Amino acid sequence: MSRRRPHPRLRAFGALFLVAVPLAGALTAALLVPWIVGPGLVASSSANLLSPLPGVLSDETPPGNSVVLAADGSLITWFYRFNRTPVAAEQISEVMKQAIIDIEDSRFYEHHGLDVEGTARALVRNVVAGEVMEGGSTITQQLVKQTLLQAATTYEERVAATESSIGRKLREARLALAMEQQYSKSEILTRYLNLVYFGQGAYGIQAAAQRYFSVNAVDLTLPQAAMLAGLVQTPSNDDPLTDPERARERRNQVLARMHRLGHVPAEDVAAISPTPVAVVPALPPPNGCVSAVQGAFFCDYVQRHLTQTLGIPLDVLENGGLTIKTTLRPDLQASADQAVLNYLEMGDPLAGMFTAVEPGTGHVLAMSVNRRFGFDVNDPAQESVALNVVASQGAGSTYKVFVAASALEQGVPPWNTITTGDPYVSRVYKQNGGTVGAPYVVQNAGRYPPTLTMVEALVRSSNTYFVALEDQLGSVEGPVRMAQRMGFFSIDPVADQVIADRRGSFTLGAEATSPLALASAYSTLAANGTQCDPVPVTAVLDRTGAPLLGADGAPLNTGDICTPEAVPSAVATTLNQILVGDTASAIGTGTRAAIPGHQIAGKTGTSQDRYSVAFVGYTPQYAASVMVLNPKQNQDVGAYGGRGAAPIWHDAMLPILSAQEAVPFPPAGLELAPPRPPPPPPVERGPQQVPVEEVPVEDFPSEDAPFQGFPFDD
């Protein structure tokens, strides 16, 4: 009678049993020999066996997402390489902890990092079942492997963390033993749950709870916890979003295991097992500026500020779990976004940039442009850099303020009167710069009175007056340095060359201009002479909530960087009062920016051939620039600054200012008009003198009345 052949799985079981037990014993002997041979050898051997943990394993909190917040605490975006939000032990439901222990390492609380018995049992059971039924390595060993793998930055490091070799297993085992000596079971379990991958881009239990169920880890229920615990071994195979039936089967295996270990009643298993997995998926959190929920171009500016100005490595930004508090004003950002689109469609060849800063702090409040942040070079509506920061075209007559400020500082009074021809031939500057050659010739864009005061010329934006004023100053150095002192940083790369070339055209704003630099410079006037560098970030906190330290060990400098009296306050307050006339006076070029009930100071600008138009408007609370231009090539904008830029400023600021009390500018620090001569002494009439009929004073025009000429957009 022939003997019946055993089932193939039973043959495999027998073979594996014969191999697994001796192998487990060999591993145990190799790893635990210091304790086996006696205490005399422990002291010397354990120094090598349990050497200090690598830094990546000593870091108790795993890498996490960094969050970027607006000034009101609302979300802008996250930065992360792996979508992970570490949570504390008390922020993870107890049933989740039990589920992962039961299916991955049921003897977790009994071993000290290695479980030879459990490893052999799991190996045999998984082969007999033909699939992964329970984990072979302990949770501590898995934590070591996953930490080293996710920290790997080179191909060699990734191979070392995943290769199938006795050497890697021995290293993991030794590190697991060392980790158990250094950390409690609760700490190890929490780190594991925060680190392990659950599929669908979710690293750690909090990200997984959000991704699959739209809940926090602390609120996970038994069926949810069982499903998530079942994902750890093969997350792509058991994905409930792509194969819900397989996910249900795996969940039920976890439930059955929990029941066998006495942690789930049979009635609960019976009630849950027939039901489908009930996922309530949520989208992954936004990652980077491309998916920012607001202020995408401001986000790009912030990222560059963090990495380039503050020196935060990209790896720290993406993995450090930072909290980045910014200066973005969501209400102003939204209003500006809409205002730009009121006049320019998304993707129009002309880009309209609105950029706002806060006087007295330099806080960047909004950056809007009729583009979407992205990297598709074939999509004209996408742009991969914040155009609000880039200097491309000039800003026209907005530069006249720098000349006026320099002149006032040098003692030229606001009523300084100059008579010019049109065109005007400069007596100082040459057409091509330098000191030789044909003189520089300039003309106005429209009809202007030949004789103007500085006040009238600034409001009307007379080209000939301001080149003549440069002649009077004798050099452009004063105006150029004034621009720099006001924070007009886009002139810095060419400032010395402009001075050396004696460019009389400086006052006409031909130099490439950054919209942010323009808003920043005018904010110095709004702050009565205090200059503040643009600042987009107010705090960078590490994952513990403490200020992030720089390479020098000191907290990063996220404070305001301001220079009081960069411009004499008397000069600044005087210019403020003059520039209010640009929006409030009938002859001003910026009247389309006027907002009833509020004092708006401002200046329009139009570059040569109308390749760009600009308007800078400000109040004591806000300074904002608008520039419209084609960033790819020269294109006639088709309007002047008063028509092409000022209306965008108006629409952006109207909702903001209308919701606030008006704040007036302080009085001018300098006299805007020459002092009136004292009246002549009264003439005594004799008895024979005939009385002279007196004419009421109001019948004569005032000396201060503006010239009623031909208003024209500059």
C-alpha positions in Angstrom: 0.0 0.0 0.0 1.5 3.3 -1.2 2.1 6.2 1.2 0.1 9.3 0.5 2.2 12.3 -0.6 1.9 15.3 1.7 0.4 18.6 0.5 3.0 20.9 -1.1 2.4 23.6 1.5 3.0 21.0 4.3 6.2 19.9 2.6 7.2 23.6 2.5 6.2 24.0 6.1 8.4 21.1 7.2 11.4 22.4 5.2 11.0 25.9 6.5 10.6 24.7 10.0 13.8 22.8 9.8 15.6 25.8 8.4 13.9 28.6 10.3 14.6 27.3 13.8 18.3 26.8 13.4 18.6 30.1 11.5 16.8 31.9 14.3 19.0 30.3 16.8 22.1 31.3 14.9 20.9 34.9 14.7 20.2 34.9 18.3 23.6 33.6 19.2 25.3 36.1 17.0 23.4 39.1 18.4 23.1 38.1 22.0 26.5 36.6 22.6 27.6 39.3 25.0 24.8 38.3 27.3 25.2 34.6 26.9 28.9 34.3 27.7 28.5 36.1 31.0 28.7 39.5 32.6 32.5 39.7 32.3 32.3 40.2 28.6 29.2 42.3 28.5 31.0 45.6 29.3 33.5 45.2 26.5 31.3 43.7 23.8 28.2 45.8 24.3 30.2 48.9 23.4 30.4 47.6 19.8 27.0 45.9 19.7 25.0 48.8 21.0 27.0 51.7 19.7 25.3 55.1 19.7 22.3 55.3 17.4 22.8 57.2 14.1 21.5 60.7 14.2 18.5 59.8 12.0 17.4 57.2 14.5 18.0 59.5 17.5 15.6 62.1 16.1 12.5 61.3 18.0 10.1 63.1 15.6 10.0 61.8 12.0 10.1 64.2 9.1 6.9 66.1 8.6 5.1 68.6 6.3 5.9 72.3 6.6 2.9 74.6 6.6 2.8 78.1 5.2 0.2 80.4 6.8 -1.2 83.8 5.9 -1.2 86.7 8.3 -4.7 85.7 9.6 -3.6 82.0 10.1 -5.3 80.7 7.0 -3.6 78.1 4.9 -1.5 79.1 1.9 0.2 75.7 1.2 2.3 72.9 2.6 5.8 71.9 1.6 6.7 68.2 1.8 8.6 65.4 0.2 6.4 62.8 1.9 2.9 63.7 3.1 3.3 63.2 6.8 2.0 65.1 9.9 3.5 63.6 13.0 1.2 63.4 16.0 1.7 62.6 19.7 0.8 59.2 21.2 -2.4 60.6 22.8 -3.5 61.8 19.3 -3.7 58.2 18.0 -6.7 56.1 18.9 -6.0 53.1 21.1 -7.7 50.7 18.7 -5.3 51.8 16.0 -2.4 51.0 18.2 -3.8 47.6 19.1 -4.6 46.7 15.5 -1.1 47.5 14.2 0.5 45.5 17.1 -1.7 42.5 16.6 -1.1 42.2 12.9 2.6 43.3 12.8 4.2 42.3 16.1 1.8 40.7 18.7 4.7 40.1 21.1 5.7 43.8 20.9 5.4 44.3 24.7 7.3 41.1 25.5 10.5 41.3 23.4 13.4 43.8 23.5 13.6 44.6 19.8 14.1 41.1 18.4 11.5 38.3 18.5 13.1 35.1 17.2 10.1 33.0 18.1 7.7 35.4 16.4 9.9 35.7 13.3 10.0 32.0 12.8 6.3 31.6 13.4 5.4 34.4 11.0 7.7 33.0 8.3 6.1 29.6 8.4 2.5 30.9 8.7 2.9 33.2 5.7 4.4 30.5 3.5 1.7 28.0 4.4 -1.0 30.7 3.7 0.6 31.7 0.4 0.4 35.4 1.4 1.4 37.8 4.1 -0.7 37.1 7.1 1.5 38.8 9.7 4.7 40.7 9.9 8.0 38.9 10.4 10.2 41.7 11.7 9.3 43.4 15.0 7.9 46.9 14.9 11.2 48.1 16.2 13.1 46.4 13.4 10.6 47.8 10.8 11.1 51.3 12.3 14.8 51.0 11.9 14.5 49.9 8.3 11.9 52.5 7.3 13.8 55.3 9.0 17.0 54.5 7.2 15.2 54.1 3.9 13.3 57.3 4.0 16.4 59.2 5.2 18.4 57.9 2.3 19.5 60.6 -0.2 21.8 58.5 -2.4 21.4 55.4 -4.4 24.0 53.6 -2.3 22.1 54.5 0.9 18.8 53.2 -0.5 20.5 49.9 -1.5 22.0 49.6 1.9 18.6 50.1 3.5 16.8 47.5 1.4 19.3 44.9 0.2 18.5 41.3 1.0 21.6 40.3 3.0 22.5 38.9 6.4 24.6 41.9 6.9 21.7 44.3 6.6 19.5 42.1 8.9 22.3 42.0 11.5 22.7 45.8 11.4 18.9 46.3 11.7 18.7 43.9 14.6 21.6 45.5 16.5 20.0 49.0 15.9 16.7 47.6 17.1 18.2 46.4 20.3 19.9 49.7 20.8 16.7 51.6 20.2 14.8 49.5 22.7 17.4 50.4 25.3 17.0 54.2 24.6 13.2 54.6 24.0 10.1 53.3 25.7 7.6 51.0 23.9 5.1 53.9 23.6 7.7 56.1 22.0 8.7 53.4 19.5 5.1 52.6 18.6 4.3 56.3 18.1 7.4 56.8 15.9 6.5 53.8 13.9 2.9 54.9 13.3 4.1 58.3 12.3 6.6 56.9 9.9 5.2 53.9 8.1 3.7 54.2 4.6 -0.1 53.5 4.2 -0.3 54.0 0.4 -1.9 56.8 -1.7 1.0 59.1 -0.8 0.1 59.0 2.9 3.0 58.6 5.3 2.1 58.2 9.0 -1.2 57.5 10.6 -2.5 61.1 10.6 -2.0 61.5 6.9 -3.6 58.1 6.3 -6.6 58.8 8.5 -7.1 62.0 6.5 -6.5 60.5 3.1 -8.9 57.5 3.5 -11.4 58.6 6.0 -11.2 62.4 6.3 -10.8 62.1 10.1 -7.9 62.6 12.6 -5.9 59.7 13.8 -7.4 60.0 17.3 -10.9 59.4 15.9 -10.3 56.2 14.0 -12.8 53.4 14.7 -12.2 49.7 14.8 -13.1 48.9 11.2 -11.0 51.9 10.0 -8.1 51.0 12.2 -8.2 47.4 11.0 -8.2 48.4 7.4 -5.2 50.8 7.9 -3.2 48.2 9.8 -3.7 45.8 7.0 -2.2 48.3 4.5 1.3 48.4 6.0 2.7 45.2 4.3 1.4 45.8 0.8 -0.3 49.1 0.5 -0.7 49.1 -3.3 -2.2 45.6 -3.4 -4.7 46.3 -0.6 -5.6 49.8 -1.6 -9.3 50.4 -0.8 -9.6 53.1 -3.5 -8.4 50.8 -6.3 -9.5 47.4 -5.0 -12.1 47.7 -2.3 -12.8 44.0 -2.2 -9.2 43.0 -1.6 -9.0 45.7 1.1 -12.1 44.3 2.8 -10.5 40.8 2.9 -7.3 42.2 4.3 -9.2 44.2 6.9 -11.1 41.0 7.9 -7.8 39.2 8.4 -6.7 41.9 10.8 -10.0 41.6 12.7 -9.7 37.9 12.9 -6.1 38.2 14.3 -7.3 40.7 16.9 -10.1 38.3 17.9 -7.7 35.4 18.3 -5.5 37.5 20.5 -8.5 38.4 22.6 -8.7 42.1 21.7 -12.0 42.1 19.7 -15.2 40.3 20.6 -16.5 37.7 18.1 -19.8 39.7 17.7 -17.8 42.7 16.5 -15.9 40.7 14.0 -19.2 39.1 12.8 -20.8 42.5 12.4 -18.0 44.2 10.6 -16.7 41.4 8.3 -19.5 41.4 5.7 -19.6 45.1 5.3 -17.6 46.9 2.5 -14.8 49.2 3.5 -16.4 52.6 4.0 -13.8 55.1 2.8 -14.4 58.8 2.8 -11.3 59.9 0.8 -9.9 63.4 1.1 -7.5 64.9 -1.4 -3.8 65.1 -0.3 -3.0 68.5 1.1 -1.6 71.0 -1.3 2.1 70.7 -1.9 4.2 73.7 -3.0 3.2 76.9 -4.7 1.7 75.2 -7.7 -1.2 74.0 -5.6 -1.3 76.9 -3.2 -4.9 77.7 -2.1 -4.2 81.5 -2.2 -1.4 83.8 -3.2 0.6 81.4 -5.4 3.1 84.0 -6.6 3.5 85.4 -3.1 4.1 81.7 -2.1 6.9 81.5 -4.7 8.4 84.8 -3.3 8.2 83.3 0.2 9.9 80.1 -0.8 12.8 82.0 -2.4 13.0 84.2 0.7 13.2 81.1 2.9 15.9 79.3 0.9 17.9 82.1 -0.5 17.6 85.0 2.0 17.2 83.0 5.2 19.4 80.1 4.0 16.9 77.3 5.0 18.0 74.1 3.1 15.3 72.7 0.8 15.4 69.4 2.6 14.6 71.2 5.9 11.8 73.1 4.2 10.2 69.9 2.9 10.8 67.6 5.8 11.3 69.8 8.9 7.7 70.1 10.0 8.1 73.9 10.0 5.4 76.5 10.7 6.0 79.5 8.5 4.0 82.6 9.3 3.8 85.1 6.5 2.5 88.6 5.9 -0.1 87.9 3.3 -3.4 89.7 3.7 -6.0 87.3 2.2 -8.7 90.0 1.8 -6.3 92.3 -0.1 -4.9 89.4 -2.1 -8.4 88.3 -3.2 -9.5 91.9 -4.0 -6.3 92.5 -6.0 -6.7 89.2 -7.9 -10.2 90.3 -9.0 -9.1 93.8 -9.8 -6.4 92.7 -12.2 -8.8 90.3 -13.9 -11.4 93.1 -14.3 -9.0 94.7 -16.9 -6.8 91.8 -18.2 -7.9 88.3 -18.9 -6.0 85.3 -17.6 -3.1 84.7 -20.0 -3.4 88.0 -21.8 0.0 88.8 -23.4 -0.1 91.9 -21.1 0.6 91.1 -17.5 -0.9 93.3 -14.8 0.9 93.2 -11.5 -0.5 94.5 -8.3 1.9 94.5 -5.4 1.2 95.9 -1.9 3.4 96.5 1.2 2.7 97.9 4.6 4.5 101.3 5.4 6.5 101.2 8.5 7.1 97.5 8.6 7.8 96.4 5.0 5.4 93.5 5.2 4.4 92.3 1.8 0.6 92.2 1.8 -0.4 91.0 -1.6 1.0 89.9 -5.0 -1.5 89.6 -7.9 -1.0 89.0 -11.6 -3.2 87.6 -14.4 -1.3 84.4 -14.5 -1.5 80.9 -12.9 1.7 79.7 -11.1 3.0 76.7 -13.0 5.8 75.4 -15.2 4.1 74.6 -18.5 6.0 76.7 -21.0 3.3 76.0 -23.7 0.6 77.6 -21.6 0.6 81.4 -21.9 -1.5 81.6 -18.8 1.2 80.0 -16.6 4.3 81.7 -15.2 6.9 80.0 -13.0 8.2 83.1 -11.3 6.6 86.0 -9.4 6.6 88.8 -12.0 5.8 91.2 -9.1 9.5 90.9 -8.1 11.1 90.8 -11.5 12.5 94.0 -13.1 11.9 94.1 -16.8 10.5 97.4 -18.2 10.8 100.9 -16.9 8.1 102.7 -14.8 8.2 106.1 -16.4 7.4 109.2 -14.5 7.2 107.4 -11.1 10.9 108.2 -10.9 10.2 111.9 -10.8 9.5 111.5 -7.1 13.1 110.6 -6.5 14.3 113.8 -8.2 11.8 115.9 -6.3 12.8 114.3 -3.0 16.5 114.9 -3.7 15.8 118.5 -4.7 13.8 119.2 -1.5 16.5 117.7 0.6 19.0 119.9 -1.1 17.0 123.0 -0.2 15.1 123.5 -3.4 11.6 124.7 -2.3 8.3 123.2 -3.5 7.5 126.5 -5.2 10.7 126.4 -7.3 9.6 127.8 -10.6 11.2 126.9 -13.9 10.3 128.0 -17.4 11.1 125.5 -20.2 10.6 125.2 -23.9 9.1 122.1 -25.4 11.3 120.3 -26.4 13.8 121.2 -23.7 17.5 121.1 -24.4 19.5 120.1 -21.3 22.4 122.3 -20.3 24.1 119.6 -18.4 23.3 116.1 -19.8 24.3 114.6 -23.1 22.1 112.5 -25.4 24.3 109.4 -25.1 25.5 110.1 -21.5 28.9 111.2 -20.5 30.3 114.7 -20.9 30.6 115.1 -24.7 28.3 114.9 -27.7 24.9 116.3 -28.5 22.9 117.6 -25.6 20.0 115.6 -24.1 16.7 116.7 -25.5 13.3 115.9 -24.0 9.7 116.8 -24.7 6.4 116.4 -23.1 3.7 113.9 -24.1 1.1 116.6 -24.2 0.6 120.4 -23.8 1.9 121.9 -20.6 2.3 125.5 -19.4 5.9 126.6 -20.0 6.3 127.9 -16.4 5.6 125.5 -13.5 6.4 125.2 -9.9 7.7 121.8 -8.6 4.3 121.2 -7.1 2.5 121.8 -10.4 5.1 119.9 -12.4 4.9 116.8 -10.2 1.1 116.7 -10.3 1.0 117.3 -14.0 4.0 115.1 -14.7 6.0 117.5 -16.8 9.0 115.9 -18.5 10.7 119.1 -19.4 10.5 120.6 -15.9 12.1 117.6 -14.3 15.0 117.4 -16.7 15.5 121.1 -16.1 15.4 120.4 -12.3 18.1 117.8 -12.8 20.1 120.5 -14.6 19.6 122.7 -11.6 20.9 119.9 -9.3 23.9 119.5 -11.6 24.1 115.7 -11.2 21.8 112.6 -11.1 23.8 111.2 -8.1 21.5 112.8 -5.6 18.3 111.5 -7.1 19.8 108.0 -7.7 21.0 107.8 -4.1 17.7 109.0 -2.9 16.0 106.2 -4.7 18.3 103.7 -3.0 17.7 105.2 0.4 14.0 104.9 -0.2 14.4 101.2 -0.8 14.1 101.2 -4.5 16.3 98.1 -4.7 15.8 97.3 -8.4 18.1 100.3 -9.2 20.9 98.9 -7.1 22.6 96.9 -9.9 22.9 99.9 -12.2 23.0 102.8 -9.8 26.7 103.5 -10.1 26.5 103.2 -13.9 23.6 105.6 -14.2 25.6 108.1 -12.2 28.8 107.5 -14.1 27.0 107.9 -17.4 25.3 111.1 -16.2 21.9 109.8 -17.5 19.6 112.7 -17.6 16.9 110.3 -18.6 16.8 108.9 -15.0 13.9 111.1 -14.1 11.8 109.5 -16.9 12.1 106.0 -15.5 13.8 104.1 -18.3 15.6 101.6 -16.0 14.1 98.1 -15.5 11.8 98.3 -12.5 10.5 95.7 -10.1 6.9 96.3 -9.1 7.8 95.3 -5.5 10.7 97.7 -5.4 8.4 100.5 -6.6 5.8 99.8 -3.9 8.6 99.5 -1.3 10.1 102.9 -2.3 6.9 104.8 -2.1 6.1 103.1 1.3 9.0 105.1 2.7 7.1 108.3 1.9 3.9 106.8 3.4 5.8 106.1 6.6 7.0 109.7 6.7 10.6 108.8 5.8 11.1 105.5 7.5 12.4 102.9 5.0 11.7 99.2 5.6 13.0 96.3 3.5 10.2 94.1 2.0 9.5 91.2 4.5 7.2 88.3 3.5 7.8 86.2 6.7 7.3 87.1 10.3 8.2 83.7 12.0 9.7 80.3 11.1 9.1 77.8 13.9 10.5 74.3 14.1 8.3 71.3 14.8 8.4 71.9 18.5 7.1 75.5 18.1 10.4 77.2 18.9 12.1 79.7 16.5 14.1 77.8 13.9 17.9 78.2 14.3 20.2 79.2 11.5 23.6 77.8 10.7 25.1 80.1 13.4 22.9 78.6 16.1 20.9 81.8 16.4 17.2 82.2 15.6 16.6 83.2 12.0 16.1 87.0 11.5 12.4 87.3 10.6 11.9 90.8 12.1 11.4 94.1 10.4 14.4 95.7 8.9 13.8 99.5 9.0 15.8 102.7 8.8 14.2 105.7 10.5 14.6 109.0 8.7 16.1 107.4 5.5 14.3 110.4 4.0 14.0 113.5 6.1 10.4 113.5 7.5 9.9 117.1 6.4 10.7 116.0 2.8 8.5 112.9 3.0 5.5 114.7 4.5 5.8 117.5 1.9 5.8 115.0 -1.0 2.8 113.2 0.5 0.8 116.4 0.4 1.9 117.2 -3.1 1.1 113.7 -4.4 -2.4 113.8 -2.9 -3.0 116.3 -5.7 -2.2 113.6 -8.3 -5.4 111.8 -7.4 -7.5 114.6 -6.0 -6.8 117.6 -8.3 -8.5 118.1 -11.6 -5.2 118.4 -13.3 -3.7 115.3 -11.7 -2.8 112.2 -13.8 -4.0 109.7 -11.2 -7.6 110.8 -10.6 -8.9 107.4 -11.6 -7.4 106.0 -8.4 -9.3 108.4 -6.1 -11.5 106.8 -3.4 -14.0 109.2 -1.8 -13.3 109.9 1.8 -9.7 108.8 1.7 -6.5 110.7 1.0 -4.7 108.8 -1.7 -1.2 110.0 -2.7 0.1 108.6 -5.9 2.1 109.0 -9.1 1.5 107.7 -12.6 4.2 106.5 -15.1 4.5 105.6 -18.7 7.7 104.3 -20.3 9.1 105.1 -23.7 6.8 103.9 -26.5 4.3 102.9 -23.8 6.0 99.5 -23.3 4.8 99.7 -19.7 2.5 101.8 -17.6 2.5 102.2 -13.9 0.7 103.7 -10.9 1.9 103.8 -7.3 -0.7 104.8 -4.8 -0.5 104.9 -1.0 -2.1 105.9 2.2 -0.5 105.9 5.7 -1.6 102.2 5.9 -0.8 100.8 2.5 1.5 101.4 -0.4 0.8 99.5 -3.7 2.1 99.6 -7.2 0.4 98.5 -10.4 2.5 97.8 -13.6 1.1 96.6 -16.9 3.5 95.3 -19.5 4.4 92.3 -21.7 7.1 90.3 -19.9 8.1 88.4 -23.0 8.6 91.2 -25.6 8.1 94.9 -26.2 4.4 95.8 -26.8 2.5 99.0 -26.8 0.2 98.8 -23.8 -2.2 101.1 -25.5 -2.8 103.5 -22.6 -1.0 105.8 -20.2 -0.4 105.1 -16.5 -3.5 107.1 -15.5 -5.7 105.0 -17.7 -4.0 101.6 -17.8 -2.8 101.2 -14.2 -4.6 103.6 -11.8 -8.1 101.9 -12.3 -6.7 98.5 -11.2 -5.3 100.1 -8.1 -8.7 101.7 -7.4 -10.6 98.5 -7.8 -8.2 96.5 -5.6 -8.1 99.1 -2.8 -11.7 100.2 -2.8 -13.1 97.3 -0.7 -10.2 97.5 1.7 -10.2 101.2 2.4 -14.0 101.5 2.4 -14.1 99.1 5.3 -11.7 101.2 7.3 -11.6 104.7 8.9 -9.8 107.2 6.8 -6.3 108.1 8.0 -5.1 111.5 6.8 -1.5 112.3 6.0 0.3 114.6 8.5 0.8 118.2 7.4 3.7 119.1 5.1 7.0 119.7 6.8 7.9 122.3 4.2 6.0 125.3 3.0 4.3 124.4 -0.3 4.1 128.1 -1.4 6.3 131.0 -0.9 5.5 133.1 2.2 3.3 136.1 1.4 4.9 139.4 1.8 3.5 141.5 4.7 0.7 143.8 3.7 1.8 147.4 3.2 1.0 149.9 6.0 -2.3 151.6 5.7 -2.2 155.0 3.8 -3.6 157.9 5.8 -6.0 159.9 3.8 -6.2 163.6 4.1 -9.5 165.4 4.2 -9.3 166.2 0.5 -8.5 162.6 -0.7 -11.2 160.8 -2.7 -12.0 157.4 -1.3 -11.0 154.4 -3.4 -13.6 151.7 -4.0 -12.4 148.5 -2.4 -12.7 145.3 -4.4 -13.5 142.1 -2.4 -10.4 139.8 -2.1 -12.3 136.8 -3.4 -12.7 138.4 -6.8 -8.9 138.0 -7.4 -7.4 134.6 -8.2 -5.3 133.1 -5.4 -1.6 132.8 -5.8 -2.0 129.2 -4.6 -4.7 128.3 -7.2 -3.5 125.6 -9.5 -2.9 126.5 -13.2 -6.0 125.5 -15.1 -4.4 124.2 -18.2 -4.6 120.9 -20.2 -4.7 117.8 -18.0 -2.9 114.9 -19.7 -2.0 111.4 -18.7 1.7 111.3 -18.6 
